[in-house]
Amino acid sequence: MIDLHTHSIFSDGDLIPAELVRRAEFAGYRVIGITDHVDHSNYDLIIPGVVRACEKINTVSSIRAIPGVELTHLNPAHIPELIVEVRKMGARIVVVHGETIVEPVMPGTNLAAIQARADILAHPGLITEEEAQLAAEYGVCLEVSARKGHSLTNGHVVQRARQAGAKVVLNTDSHSPSDLINREFACMVGKGAGMTEEEIAVMFQNSESLAVKVSG
């Protein structure tokens, strides 16, 4: 299992990075991205700590931990500049909190994240055809979410991605140990979104390729 969108105690998760990674390892994960919520107020505080934790974990663990961030509820105008800054600080994977239907995310967030070349647009809600086409062109992955609420539009996201040829990845958006899932459950989430067995296999490969890319 590769999961590139999770949260630790550095934002609103329940666990410190070491325990989050250990629990993921025990659950059969091979790669985990720790992507805590950031905006301009806290990115410089969160990223160094997560980077240090991942560096230590990766010297001794069978699971690879990737430091990252999730840009959350920013004004779309601020997304491009903050993506540049967090990458300078050491975030290897950049997720943007997309326009989920269960939160009041500002309209224009999906488009700004794609145009700024985020790595993953998380739970993009009722993403438009034009946005999905741009994501395909720019190589931005659209997220199929295993998280309650955000997952309500998975079918729509898959349909848009399929039409546009955009890449999808499956993540848990884990905040607590109970949110972590195994590959079998991930397959069921994909099937529930209307994906074929072949599409699910490609989705897992997309996660693999992205993990390799951002690991450098």
Order of alpha helices (4+ residues) and beta strands (2+ residues): beta-alpha-beta-alpha-beta-alpha-beta-alpha-beta-alpha-beta-alpha-beta-alpha-alpha
